[in-house]
Amino acid sequence: MTPNTRERDKWVQTCLIKLVAPTLTADGAFGPRSHQALKEFQRRVQEFAPGTPALTADGMIGPATIAALEAASGSHAPGHAPALKLQTMAVAREPDEGSSDETAPTLRSAAGPAAPAFVARPASADSYVERRVSVRVYGTIGPNSPLLVSVPGTGGPKRLHTLAAQALERMAVAVQRDLGIELKLASAWRAHRWESRAQYEAVLVAKFGTIAEGKRWLAFDSPHETGLAIDIGVGGLKPSRASVGFQRGTPLHQWLVAHAHEFGFHPYKTEPWHWEYPMSLEAYRSGVIAPGDEGPPIEAVSFGLDDEEETVLEDTDLEEMPSDAEG
């Protein structure tokens, strides 16, 4: 393999990580997993690059496949001219306290009138779907675990599982490129909140009148304890139920709806700031994605909109609890 071919293959893998295979490694060694990912992209090419001619799903890197990857990823294969940079836009400020949180933000360009910075593609079937992580499946990470690494945060660094941190870094590059936003977290890993089940239930009764009602609003275990959950704290997103409607309309949230799954992140739809990074239990425990890794235990971690946990506000501060729910 020539150096040029290796660089090309590494670029192809980088594109595939973004588009269809977030657990792939961009090392230039184009093995069975890379060929399988490329076949997946070739089968779904018109989903990622509308108007592109259909491709043969053969896992081969030909001129048509390279052109399609360039169109889908917004990048160019080694040796090609760089793409023009998008004009950076500024996001309007969040509405003041008391104003409607359903008002979507506007975008301002220094050179002209309001214009969209990002136009989301229609979400595909595997994009904006919940693939939750939970303590009952993964367990928790202790504060001294070597699997926890620092990631950029508002007000100082946060900590995240090393594989989730690597995916976050890749996603941050794309957010910066497309929106001009430096991705930072308001919250990542955190220790278990409650000293005991009895303390948890006492708070539920005090705040909500009954344990059953309280469980609809506040979870005993948080996915943040796994190190696989993030709360974004920039671009109009932050852990606050008071501005959920506003947050859903921000360009950053719309970008995440369309693209976060390409990097392995999935939403908790009740909270637009909260995203989770499911993975196989083997990778979670070792911090390494081994060749042939089967990915997250989907049957164990996924649930639909009818699941009772859907209404649990994982990240809500106790002082933000709805007053009409208090007993």
VOKOL-626502 format. One record per atom (N, C-alpha, C, O): x, y, z. Coordinates in pm, whole numbers, plus 32768, in hexadecimal, padded with zeros to 4 digits. Layout:
! residues N
XYZ/...
END
This chain:
! residues 327
80557F888000/800080008000/8058807C8000/80B180898054/804180D67FA5/808E81527F9E/806281B2800B/7FF281A6803C/80B982128032/809082768096/801282C1806D/7FBD82DD80C2/800482E27FEB/7F8F832A7FBD/7F1082D87FD0/7EA7830D7FF6/7F1A82547FB4/7EA681FC7FC5/7E8081F18057/7E0A81F18078/7EE281E980AE/7EC681DF813E/7E81825E816F/7E22825681BE/7EAF82D28143/7E718350816B/7DE283578137/7D888386817D/7DCE832980BC/7D4683268085/7CEC82CB80D8/7C7C82F180F9/7D1C825380F8/7CCD81F58145/7CAE822B81D1/7C4182168206/7D0F8271820C/7CF882AE828F/7C8D83198285/7C39832582DF/7C8E83678219/7C2583CB8204/7B9D838981F3/7B3A83B8822A/7B97831C81A6/7B1A82D38194/7AE682A2821B/7A6F82AF8238/7B3D826C826D/7B14823D82F2/7AE082B08347/7A7E82A08390/7B228324833E/7AF383998389/7A6683C0835F/7A1283E183B3/7A4C83BB82DD/79C683D982AB/7961837282DE/78F283968308/798882F482DC/792D828A8308/79108294839C/78A0827583C7/797282BE83EC/795B82D3847B/78EF833B848F/7897832B84E4/78F583A58442/78928411844C/780983E5841C/77A4840C8455/7804839483B4/778683778370/774082F983A0/76C782FC83BA/7788828B83AC/7742820C83C7/778281B48431/774181588462/780081CC8457/7846816E84AF/789981B68517/791481BC8509/785A81EE8580/78A4823E85E2/790E81F1862F/7966822E866C/7908816B8630/796C811E867B/79E380F48626/7A3F80B28658/79E2811985A6/7A5180F7854E/7ACF81458576/7AC581B085B1/7B4481108555/7BC18155856E/7BFC818784EB/7C07813B848B/7C22820784E7/7C5D8241846D/7CF4822F8472/7D3E828B8498/7D2281B9844C/7DB0819A8453/7DED817C83CA/7E65815F83C0/7D9C8182835F/7DCF816782DA/7DD980D482B8/7DFA80B08247/7DBB807C831A/7DBD7FEB8301/7D2E7FC182DF/7CDC7FAE8338/7D117FB3825F/7C897F9E8231/7C667F0A8237/7C757EC181D5/7C357EDD82AD/7C167E5182C3/7B827E3382B2/7B387E848279/7B557DBE82E4/7ACA7D9282D2/7A637DF5830A/79FC7E0D82CA/7A7D7E30837F/7A1D7E8D83B9/7A117F0B8362/79A47F428353/7A807F38832B/7A7C7FAD82D4/7A307F8F8253/79E17FE28226/7A477F1B8219/79FE7EF581A0/79687EEA81BC/79167F14816B/79447EB2822F/78B77EA58253/78787F2E8263/78087F448236/78BF7F8A82A5/788A801182B8/787B80588232/781980A1821C/78DA804481D9/78D280838156/785B804D8107/7817809980C2/78427FCC8110/77CC7F9380CF/774C7FD28105/76EF7FEF80B9/77477FE78188/76D1802681C5/76BE80B3818D/764E80DA816D/772B80FE8182/772181848148/76F2817D80B7/769C81CA808E/772A8121806B/770581167FDE/767180F47FCE/762F81267F74/763E809F8025/75AF807C801E/755780F5803C/74EA81018003/7585814D8095/753281BD80C5/75608243808F/753F82AB80C8/75AB82438021/75ED82BD7FF4/758C83307FDC/75AC83A37FFC/751583147FA6/74B983807F87/747983BC8004/744084297FFF/748383748073/745783AD80F4/74BA84168125/7492847C815E/753A83FD810E/75A18458813E/75C284C680DA/75E985348101/75B384AA805B/75D1850C7FF2/756385087F89/757484CA7F20/74F185487FA5/748085457F48/74AA85727EBD/74F585D37EAD/7478852B7E57/749A854D7DCE/751385057D99/752F85097D21/755D84C47DF1/75D384787DC7/75A683F77D82/754983B67DB1/75E683D17D15/75C183537CD2/75D182DC7D30/762782DB7D88/757E82787D1C/758681FE7D6C/760E81BB7D58/764A81C17CED/763D817A7DC4/76BE81367DC0/76AA809F7DCF/764880727E0A/770780547D9B/77097FC47DB4/77467FAB7E3E/77B47FDA7E5C/76FD7F617E91/772C7F497F1A/77917ED67F19/77727E667F41/780B7EF47EEB/78737E8E7EDF/78E87EA67F3E/79467E567F42/78E47F147F8B/79507F307FE9/79D07F5D7FA7/7A397F5F7FE9/79CB7F807F27/7A437FAA7EDE/7A4780427ED6/79E080847ECC/7AC180797EDA/7AD5810B7ED8/7AF381377E4A/7B6781387E20/7A8A815B7E00/7A9C818C7D78/7A7D82207D70/7A57825C7DD4/7A8E825D7CFB/7A7882ED7CEA/79EB831A7D12/79DA83827D50/798482CB7CEE/78FA82F07D0F/78E482EE7DA6/789F83447DDD/791E828B7DE7/791082827E7A/795882F47EBE/7925832E7F1E/79CF83177E8E/7A1983887EC7/79C984097EB6/79C0845A7F13/798E841E7E40/793F84977E28/78C7849C7E85/78A485067EB8/788884297E9B/781484247EF4/783D84407F84/77F584867FCC/78AF840A7FB0/78E084248037/790084B78049/78E684F080B3/793984F67FE4/795785857FEC/78D685D57FFC/78D08632804D/786F85B17FAF/77F185F97FB6/77AC85E4803C/777286418074/77B4856A8071/776F854A80EF/77B685828169/777685A981CB/783C85878164/788A85AF81DA/78AF864381DB/78D386798244/78A686848168/78D1870F8160/7967871F8166/7999878C817F/79B086B3814F/7A4286B8814D/7A73868480C8/7A2486568076/7AF6868B80B1/7B2E86608032/7B9A85F78048/7BE485FB80AA/7BA085997FEC/7C0685317FF2/7C9085717FE6/7C9E85DB7FA9/7CF785318020/7D7F85678017/7DA585877F87/7D9385367F2D/7DD986017F74/7E01862C7EEF/7D9C86827EA9/7DBA86BF7E42/7D2186887EE1/7CBA86DC7EA6/7CBF87677EE2/7CF6877B7F4E/7C8587C97E9C/7C8188527ECF/7C26885A7F47/7BBF88167F49/7C4888A97FAC/7BF288B68022/7B6E88FA8001/7B65894B7FA6/7B0988D6804E/7A858912803A/7A8489A08070/7AD289C380C9/7A2A89F1803A/7A198A77806F/79E08A6F80FA/79898A1C8116/7A0F8AC58152/79DE8AC581DB/79548B0781E1/79388B67819A/78FF8AD08238/787C8B0C824C/788A8B908296/78E38BA182E9/78318BEC8276/78318C6B82BF/78038C53834D/779E8C108362/784A8C8883AE/78278C75843A/77B28CCE8460/77B08D45843F/77538C9584A4/76DD8CDD84D2/76DD8CE7856A/771F8C9985AE/76938D45859D/76858D55862E/75F88D328655/75998D568610/75E98CEC86C5/75658CC486F4/752C8D31874D/75728D6787A3/74AE8D528736/746D8DB78789/74668D868818/74668D0D8832/74618DE38875/74618DBE8903/73DF8D778928/737A8D8388E4/73E58D2F8996/73718CEA89CA/730C8D5189FA/73338DBB8A2B/72898D3489EE/72258D948A1D/72338DAE8AB1/725F8D578AFD/720B8E258ADB/72128E498B68/71B08DF58BB9/71548DB98B82/71C78DF18C3C/716C8DAC8C97/70DF8DE08C82/70C88E588C7B/70828D838C7A/6FF78DAA8C6D/6FC78DB18BDD/6F4E8DAE8BC5/70218DBB8B7D/6FF68DBF8AF2/6FDE8D328AC1/70078CD28B02/6F9A8D258A4E/6F768CA28A1B/6FF38C5289F8/704C8C8489B3/6FFA8BD48A28/706D8B828A07/70588B378985/70AB8AE3895F/6FEB8B538940/6FD38B1288C1/70088B65884C/6FFE8B3B87D9/70408BDA8869/70748C3087FE/70FC8BFE87D1/715A8BF98820/71068BD88753/71858BA6871F/71E68C18870D/71BB8C8986F3/72688C00871B/72CA8C69870B/72D88C928679/72B78C45861F/73098D098664/73298D3585DD/73C08D3585CF/74088D2E8632/73F08D3D8554/747E8D3D8538/74A48DC184F8/745A8DF584A5/75188DF6851E/75428E7684E9/75C98E6584A4/76228E2384DA/75D88E9F8432/76578EA283ED/76908F2E83F5/76488F9183E7/77128F36840D/77508FBA8415/77489002838F/7756907C838A/77328FB78323/77358FF4829E/76AA900D8265/76A0904681F8/76408FE482A9/75BE8FF6826B/754C8FCF82C6/75608FC0833F/74D28FBE828F/745C8FA182DE/745D8F138313/74B78EC482F7/73F58EF58362/73EC8E7283A1/73EC8E058337/73AC8E1382CE/74338D998353/743A8D2982F5/745A8CAA8343/749A8CB183AB/742E8C378312/74488BBB835B/74DB8B938350/75168B9B82E5/75158B6783C1/759F8B3783BF/75A58AA383A0/760B8A718373/75368A5D83B8/753689CE83A5/74AA89A3837C/744989C983BD/74A089568313/7420892082E7/7425888A82FC/7473884582BB/73D288598356/73D787CB8379/73978777830B/732F879B82D4/73D7870482ED/739786A38297/7327866282E4/732B865F835F/72C1862C82A0/725D85DD82E7/72A1856C8333/72F5852582FC/727D855D83B2/72BF84F88404/72A2846C83CE/722F844D83AE/7308841A83C5/72F683928397/72C5833B840B/72C38366847E/729F82C183EA/72638269844E/72C2824B84C0/7295822D852F/7346825284A8/73A6822F8511/73EA82AA854B/7452829E858C/73B383208534/73F583988565/73BE83C385EC/73FB83A68653/734E840785EE/731B843F866B/72C683D786B5/724C83E386BE/7309837286E8/72C783098734/730F82F887B9/7388830C87C3/72C282D4881E/72FC82C088A3/733B823588AD/72FA81D08890/73B7823288D5/73FA81B688F7/743B81CF897F/74B281ED8989/73E981C089E6/741181ED8A6A/747B81948AA9/7484811D8A8D/74CC81D28AFC/752781888B52/74EE818E8BDE/74AE81F18C04/750381278C2B/74CB81268CB2/752A80E18D11/757A808D8CE9/751F81058D8E/757280CA8DF6/755680348E04/75B17FE68E20/74D9800D8DF0/74B87F7F8E00/74FC7F278D97/750E7EAF8DAC/75207F628D25/75647F168CBB/75FC7F248CC7/76447EC18CC1/762C7FA08CD8/76BB7FBA8CD4/76FF7FBC8D5C/77777FA58D66/76B27FD88DC6/76F27FF28E46/772180828E4B/76F680D58DFB/777A80A28EA9/77AB812A8EB8/7844812D8EB2/788680C68EC1/787981A38E9C/790981B88E9F/792E82068F1C/78F0826C8F3A/799181D78F65/79BD821D8FDD/7A0E82998FBC/7A4282A48F4D/7A1982F59019/7A5D83758FFF/7AF183678FDE/7B2B83C08FA1/7B3082F89006/7BBF82E68FED/7BDC82878F78/7C4E825C8F65/7B7582678F2A/7B88820B8EBB/7BE282478E50/7BD182BC8E2C/7C4281FA8E1B/7C96822C8DAD/7C47823B8D2B/7C7A82758CCC/7BCC82068D27/7B7982148CAF/7B3E829F8CA1/7B0D82C38C36/7B4082EE8D0C/7B0B83768D06/7B7983D68CDB/7BE583DA8D15/7B5C84258C73/7BBD84868C41/7B7A850F8C37/7AFF85198C33/7BCB85778C34/7B9886008C32/7B6486268BA7/7B9C85FE8B41/7AF886738BA6/7ABF86AB8B2C/7A9D873E8B47/7A8A87648BBA/7A9687918ADD/7A78881F8AF3/79EE88348B30/798C87F88B06/79E9888C8B94/796A88A98BD6/795A893C8BF1/79BC89868BF8/78DF89668C01/78C489EF8C2B/78E789FA8CBE/78BC89A88D0F/79348A5D8CE1/795E8A6C8D6C/79CF8A108D94/79EF8A078E0B/7A0D89CB8D34/7A7C89738D54/7A6988EA8D18/79FA88C88CEE/7AD388988D14/7ACC88138CD6/7A6787B98D1C/7A5087C48D95/7A2B875F8CCE/79D686F58D02/7A1D86708CE7/7A89866E8CAB/79E086028D11/7A1C857F8CF7/79B685238CB4/793E852B8CCE/79EA84CC8C5D/799784768C0B/79E183F38BF2/7A5C83F18BF7/799883888BD8/79D8830A8BB2/7A3083238B38/7A09836E8ADE/7AA582E88B34/7B0883078ACE/7AD482F58A3F/7AF6834489E8/7A82828E8A25/7A4F8279899E/79E682E1897A/79E083108908/7992830789DB/7933837289C3/797A83F689AD/794F8449895C/79E9840A89F5/7A37848589E5/7A74848E8959/7A7784F9891D/7AA5841D8926/7ADD841C889F/7A73843E8837/7A8D848887D8/79FB84068848/798D842487EB/796384B587F7/794384F68793/796184E98872/793E85758886/79A185D18840/797A86368806/7A2085AE8845/7A8686008803/7A6E8605876C/7A79866F872F/7A4B85928731/7A2E859086A1/79B285E48681/79AF862F861F/794C85D886D6/78D2862486BE/78EB86B986CF/78B1870A8686/794086DE872E/795E876C8744/79A087AB86CB/7986881F86AB/79F4875F8686/7A348792860C/79CA87B285A4/79D1881A8561/7967875A8595/78FE876F8531/78A487E48558/787B88328502/788587F285D9/783288628607/787A88E685EE/783C894785C1/78FA88EA860A/7949896485F3/794A8986855E/793C89FA8537/795B8920850B/795F8935847B/78D989688444/78D689C583F4/786C892B846F/77EA894A8435/77A689C38474/77618A0E842E/77B989D884F7/77708A42853D/77CA8AAC857C/77988B1485A7/784C8A948580/78A48AF385C1/78948AF68658/78B38B5B8697/78648A888693/784D8A808723/78B58A228761/78CB89B48730/78F48A4F87CC/795089F98817/78FF89A58878/78C489DA88D6/78FC89248862/78A788CB88B1/78E088B7893D/79508888894C/789188DB89A2/78B888C88A2D/7841888E8A7B/77CD88A28A57/786288468AE6/77FC88018B33/77DE884A8BB5/7837887E8BF8/775E884C8BD8/7736887E8C5B/774388108CC3/7758882C8D39/773887928C98/774387218CF4/776986A58CA6/774386958C32/77B5864D8CE5/77D985CD8CA9/77CC85628D16/775F854C8D4B/783D851E8D38/783484BC8DA5/781685028E28/784785708E43/77C684C38E78/77B684F08F03/779484798F5B/775F84148F2D/77B384888FD9/779E841C9039/7709840C9057/76B884639039/76E8839A9092/765E837E90B7/762A83EB9114/76718418916F/75B0841690FD/757A848A9142/7549846C91CF/755084C19227/751783F291E4/74CD83D59260/7520837E92BE/756883249293/7513839B933F/7559834C93A3/751682C593B9/7558826493DD/749382BE93A2/7449824293B4/73C6824B9369/739A82B79342/738681D89354/730281D59316/729C821D936F/7240825D933D/72AE821193F1/72518252944E/725882EB9440/71F1832E9440/72D183219432/72DF83B1941F/729C83DD939D/725684429399/72B3838F9333/727883AD92B0/71E083B092BB/71A0840F928D/71A6834B92F7/711483449300/70DC83B2935A/706D83E39341/712683DA93C1/70F984479417/70F184CA93C8/7094851993DB/715284E29371/71508559931E/70DB855592BE/709985BB92A8/70BF84DF9284/704D84D39228/6FCA84F6926F/6F77853D9237/6FB884C392E7/6F3D84DF9331/6F3385739353/6EC885AF9346/6FA485AF937E/6FA3863C93A4/6F888696932C/6F4386FB9339/6FBD867392B9/6FB086C89243/6F3186AF91F4/6EF6870C91BC/6F06862F91EF/6E9B860A9194/6E2285CB91D5/6DBF85AE9191/6E2685B59254/6DB2857D929A/6DB784E792A8/6D9584B29311/6DE084A0923E/6DE9840E9243/6E6783E091FB/6E9F842791A7/6E938368921F/6F09832F91DD/6EEB83149149/6F3F832D90F3/6E7482E1912C/6E5082C190A1/6E54833C9048/6E8983378FD9/6E1E83AB9079/6E208426902A/6EAE845B901E/6ED6848A8FB3/6EFA84549089/6F8284869087/6FDB843D9025/7033847A8FE8/6FC583BB9014/7017836D8FB8/700483988F27/7059837E8ED2/6F9383DB8F0C/6F7C840E8E85/6FD784848E65/6FEC84A78DF1/700E84C28ECF/705B853D8EBB/70F085318EDD/7142857B8EA6/711184D88F35/719B84D48F67/71C984448F75/718A83F48FBA/723884228F33/726B83988F34/72C4837E8FAD/730483DA8FE1/72C783028FD8/732182DA9045/73AF82CD9010/740E8300904B/73BC82888FA1/743F82798F5F/744282D48EE4/73DF82DF8E9D/74B383148ECC/74C1836B8E57/7525832E8DF5/758A82F78E20/750A83388D73/756D83088D12/75F283518D1C/765883208CEA/75F483C78D5A/7672840F8D6D/76D483BE8DC2/774D83D28DB8/76A183658E13/76F783148E68/774882AF8E18/77AB827A8E49/771F82948D9C/776A82388D46/77DE827D8CFE/783782398CCC/77DD83018CF9/784183498CAC/7822834C8C18/787883728BC8/77A883248BF2/7781831D8B65/771583838B41/76DE837D8AD4/76F783DF8B9B/768E84428B83/76CA84CE8B8C/772184E98BDF/769985268B35/76C985B08B34/765586118B38/75EA85F68B01/766A86828B79/761186F58B72/765F87648B2E/76C7878F8B60/762E87938ABD/767387FD8A74/765088848AB3/75DF889A8ADD/76B388DD8AB9/769F895D8AFC/76BE89D68AA7/76DB8A408ADD/76B989C88A23/76D68A3989C8/766F8A398957/761E89DE894B/76738AA38904/761B8AAA8890/75898AB488B2/75348A8D8861/75698AE78929/74DE8AF28954/74AD8A7989A0/743B8A7989D0/74FF8A1089AC/74D9899989F7/7511899F8A84/758389CA8A99/74C289748AE4/74EE896B8B6E/748789198BBB/741389128B92/74AF88DB8C2C/7451888C8C7A/73EC88E58CC3/7402890D8D35/737E89058C80/731689598CBB/7290893A8C79/7280894D8C01/7231890A8CC8/71AE88E98C91/716089668C6D/70FC895D8C26/718A89DC8C9D/71408A578C83/71498A848BF2/70F68AD38BC6/71AB8A528BA7/71BD8A828B1E/71C58A108ABA/720A8A1B8A54/718089A28AD5/7186892D8A7E/715A894E89F1/719C89278990/70EB899889E2/70BA89BA895D/711D8A0D890F/713489F38899/71578A708950/71BE8AC2890F/72338A6C88E2/72658A7B8873/725F8A12893B/72D489C0891D/72BE896788A3/731A89518854/724589348894/722988DD8821/72378928879D/725188E98736/722789AB879E/723089F98724/72BA8A2F8705/72CC8A6E869D/731B8A18875C/73A18A4E8743/73E48A0486D0/73CA898D86BC/74398A478684/74838A03861A/74D7898D864D/74E589288608/750E899A86C6/7560892D86FA/750A88B18712/7534884286EF/749488C1874C/743E884D8764/7411880F86E0/740E879586D2/73EF8863867E/73C6882E85FC/743A87E385BA/7425877D8578/74B3881585CB/752987D08596/7538874985D9/755286E48597/75298745865C/753786C886A7/74CD8663867D/74EB85EC866F/745386908669/73E98636863C/741185F185B9/73FA857A85A7/744E863E855F/7472860884DC/74F685BA84DD/7507855E848E/755385DF8536/75DC85AC8528/7615856385A1/767585188591/75E085768618/7622853D868F/763184A68686/7693846F86B6/75CF84618647/75D883CF863E/764F83A385E9/7681833485F9/767D83FB858F/76F083D7853C/776E83C6858F/77CE83858564/776E84008607/77E083F68661/77C2839986D7/7813838D8733/774E835686D3/772B82F6873A/76D5832C87AA/76B682E28807/76AD83AC87A4/765C83E7880E/75C783E087ED/759F83F4877A/757683C48852/74E583B98841/74A0840F88AC/74D784268917/7426843C888C/73E6849E88E3/739A84618958/737883EB8957/738084B489B9/7315849E8A1A/72B0850B89F8/72C3857E8A1D/724684E789B2/71F4854A896D/71B085AE89CB/7191861D89A1/719B85888A47/715E85E48AA7/71B9865B8AC3/718A86C88AE3/723B86468AB5/729C86AE8AD7/72F886C98A5F/735086798A43/72E487388A17/73328750899E/73C7876089B6/741687528958/73F0877D8A2F/747F878E8A4E/74C587098A6D/754087058A73/7479869D8A7F/74AE861F8AB4/74BB85B78A45/745A85988A00/753685818A35/7552851C89D0/75A484AB8A0E/75EF84C18A6E/7597843389D7/75D983BF8A12/7624836F89A7/760083708932/768C832A89D4/76E782E3897A/76E9824E899E/773F822489EB/768B81FE8969/768B816E8988/76FD81268942/772B814F88D8/772B80BA897F/779780688946/778A7FDB897C/77377FC189D3/77DB7F81894A/77D97EF8897E/780C7EF78A0E/78587F4E8A37/77E07E948A59/780E7E888AE3/78A47E6D8AE8/78E97E9A8B44/78D67E238A87/79667E058A84/79B77E858A71/7A1B7E9B8AB5/798A7EDA8A14/79D17F5889FC/79C47FB38A75/7A227FFA8A98/794F7FB38AB4/793980088B2A/79997FE38B9A/79D1803B8BDC/79AD7F648BAE/7A017F368C1E/7A967F438C01/7AE67F578C5C/7ABC7F368B81/7B4A7F388B60/7B7C7FBF8B30/7BF37FDE8B3C/7B2280118AF9/7B4A80908ABE/7B8580808A33/7BC180DD89FD/7B75800889F8/7BAB7FEA8974/7B3E7FA98920/7AF77F4F894F/7B307FD788A2/7AD37F968846/7B247F2F87F7/7B737F52879F/7B0E7EB28816/7B5C7E4687D9/7B297E28874C/7AB67E46872C/7B7D7DEE86F7/7B4E7DC38672/7AD87D648681/7ADA7D0A86D5/7A717D79862F/79FB7D258636/799B7D4B86A5/793C7D0186C1/79B17DBD86E5/79577DEB8750/78C77DF0871C/78AD7E2486B0/786B7DBA876A/77E07DAE873C/778D7E2B8758/77187E318731/77C67E8D8799/777B7F0787B4/77237EFA882F/77267E948874/76D47F61884C/76847F6288C6/761B7EF588C8/75E97ECD885F/75F97EC48940/758F7E5E894C/75077E9F8939/74C27EBE899A/74E17EB588BB/746D7F05889A/73F07ED688E4/73A47F288917/73DA7E5388EA/73627E21892D/735C7E4989BF/72F17E5A89F8/73D27E5889FB/73D67E788A8A/73CD7F0E8AA4/73967F378B0A/74027F608A49/740D7FEE8A69/73A380448A27/738F80B78A50/735D801189C1/72FD8064897A/7274805B89B9/724F7FF489F0/722880C789B0/719A80C289CE/7153812C897E/7190818D8951/70D3811B896E/708581748919/703F81E18966/705381F289DF/6FEC822C891F/6FAA82A0895A/6F44827989C4/6F1E82CD8A16/6F1781FD89C4/6EB281D38A25/6EEF81A58AA9/6EA6818B8B08/6F71819A8AB0/6FB2816E8B2B/6F9C81D68B98/6FA2824E8B7E/6F8281A88C11/6F6282058C7E/6FD682618CA0/6FC082CE8CD5/705282388C82/70C5828C8CA1/70CF83058C45/711D83618C5F/708083068BD9/708B83738B78/707283FB8BB9/70A7845F8B8A/702184018C24/700184818C61/706084A98CD0/705585178D06/70BE84538CF3/711B84738D5E/717C84DF8D30/71BF84CF8CCA/7182854B8D7B/71E085B78D5A/7264859A8DA1/727885BF8E14/72BE85568D59/733985258D96/738D85948DD5/73CF857E8E3A/738A860A8D9A/73EA86718DC1/73AC86E98E08/73F1874C8E22/732D86E08E27/72EA87528E64/731B87698EF2/7321870B8F42/733E87E68F11/736088088F9B/72E288038FF1/7274881D8FC1/72F487E3906F/728087D590C8/7232885990D0/71B7885790DC/727888CA90CB/7230894990D5/71E089699059/718E89C5905B/71F6891E8FEB/71AC89358F71/713288DC8F65/70EB88E28F00/7117888B8FCB/70A488338FC4/702588838FB9/701C88EF8FF6/6FBF88548F6E/6F42889E8F5F/6EF988AF8FE2/6EE1884D9028/6ED689299004/6E9789459085/6E1089029092/6DE688DF9100/6DC988EF9020/6D4488B49028/6D4B881E9042/6CE387DF9055/6DC387E39044/6DD187559061/6DEA873E90F5/6DE986CB9122/6E0287AA9140/6E21879891CE/6DA38776921B/6D3787AA91FE/6DB3871E927F/6D4186F692CF/6D238759933D/6CC58745938A/
END
